[in-house]
Amino acid sequence: LYEFEYIKTSRGYQFSSAILEAIFTTVIVSAHERDIILRGMSEGATFAEKHAAFEVVESLMIDPPKYLLE
């Protein structure tokens, strides 16, 4: 329906953070990846949980996931 920026890589497609933030669903990530991301974004997440979430999100995004670096 709408054109948006993406990059096709050997590992699949990467989307801008704006797109992923707008349509954060299990269609794009597996349930396991979603759980890792949600744990990393939760209040009181450990450094290890934030780092794991960052790695999952980073592999899907063109732009770095700034909201996980706060």
MOFENZI-V871372 format. One record per backbone hydrogen bond with DSSP energy under -1.0 kcal/mol. NH is the residue of the N-H (numbers start at 1). CO is the residue of the C=O. If there is no record, write none. Layout:
BEGIN
nh=(NH | NH)
co=(CO | CO)
END
This chain:
BEGIN
nh=(7 | 9 | 12 | 14 | 15 | 20 | 21 | 22 | 23 | 25 | 28 | 29 | 34 | 35 | 36 | 37 | 38 | 39 | 40 | 41 | 45 | 50 | 51 | 52 | 53 | 54 | 55 | 56 | 57 | 58 | 59 | 60 | 61 | 62 | 66 | 68 | 69)
co=(14 | 12 | 9 | 7 | 60 | 16 | 17 | 18 | 19 | 23 | 25 | 25 | 30 | 31 | 32 | 33 | 34 | 35 | 36 | 37 | 42 | 46 | 47 | 48 | 49 | 50 | 51 | 52 | 53 | 54 | 55 | 57 | 57 | 15 | 64 | 65 | 66)
END
